[in-house]
Amino acid sequence: AAERSAMAVQSLLAPLSSASLRSPMSSASKCFSGILLRRNGQSFGARRGMATKPGIRVLVSNTHNPFLNLATEEWLFRSGDISVNTLYLWRNEPTIVIGRCQNPWKEVNVQKMEADGVHLARRFSGGGTVYQDLGNTCFTFLSSMENYNKERNSGIIIKALEKFGISANTSGRNDIEVDGHKVSGAAYKLAPPRALHHGTLLINVEMTALSALLNPNKLKLQSKGVASVTARVSNLKTLNPDISHDSLTAAVIESFCDFYGSPTLEPELLDEKELEKLSNGAIQKVYGEMRDDKWRYGETPAFSHHLESRFESPSPWGTIDVHIDSHKGKINEAKVFSDSLYPNLIDALAKALSSGVMYDPKGVDQAMAVLLADAKDAVPDLDAHVADLGKWLKTAL
């Protein structure tokens, strides 16, 4: 079934017009292509527009521009119909994507990245850094908070892998593994009433580039008991040489449809003209935000104090990297980087530490009080998590 669907997908992934998007520097000329599936002997195709079978929606991107793909995802998150469970599949040309609260100078070999012509993108969700190329397939699930369930979404991906004889399982906060090797990493973004869960599937990623471009966090690696970033990951193609972007895309779509009991589905076909009309120019606005150097690289002060630690699950902090500029015993500015899945909480921490407190245990207590007030109900058991963080900060002074 996966092979039949893959052939159908490939037949419709051709350009929609003579114009094409050749690089992120050019304007987008096509954004989506439709797909054709065959289920129970019945074929059905794609049509233009947002109308699909009620309750389910599927989109497949036909561009490899990372900024446009991420902008489309963000536009769907901000403006999409959350009463419809949506699956969005896409892939990027060589790109490093960092989490919303991460420091690119710490996570990435920036000089090599720029020399190799690899893009740097910052997503709006939390989590860690990933390297992506055309050997990597990205998936996004969008829904209401009421219908959000990351375990269910991971199960849809795992069921798709079973079609290729691959037995996978979830591991840690957000990974999918096969025999102890990571084949998928994910992150999520929750902004009630909206929810987004997205991730990567390593099909045939260039591991040499991944290893050369990423600076693995030693604390994270030590906590996972491995010696290098590449030791933790594996390409799906090494497990089944027949797997490809097209065949895996088809399998994920079928798994998605099966879960929701849909015998037929009319996937969406959106080109640039249709997408621009539907978004009323919002896509270009988000695209500009994604491309902006201030958003991608951030403004990094000349730090004089550097504190780093890792908090294991269920702590919301993850790996936390605090840079403090202090003068005469007072915190002038604090910058906090983290792979936390709660980026708003990290923003609130940086704001609390930069609220004019003294750089001493009493000042830390004052900052933690500000954090509790500003981030109330951000995560379960916040009081206990803030107490753990405060204790570490005071010990590390």
Secondary structure, 3 states (H helix, E strand, C coil): CHHHHHHHHHHHCCCCCCCCCCCCCCCCCCCEECCCEEECCEEECCEECCCCCCCEEEEEECCCCHHHHHHHHHHHHHHCCCCCEEEEEECCCCEEEECCCCCHHHHECHHHHHHCCCEEEECCCCCCCEEECCCEEEEEEEEECCCCCHHHHHHHHHHHHHCCCCCCEEECCCEEEECCEEEEEEEEEEECCEEEEEEEEECCCCHHHHHHHECCCHHHHHHCCCCCCHHHECCHHHCCCCCCHHHHHHHHHHHHHHHCCCCCCCCEECCHHHHHHHHCCHHHHHHHHHHCHHHHHCCCCCCCEEEEEECCCCCCCCEEEEEEEEECCEEEEEEEEECCCCHHHHHHHHHHHCCCCECCHHHHHHHHHHHHHHCCCCCCCHHHHHHHHHHHHHHHC
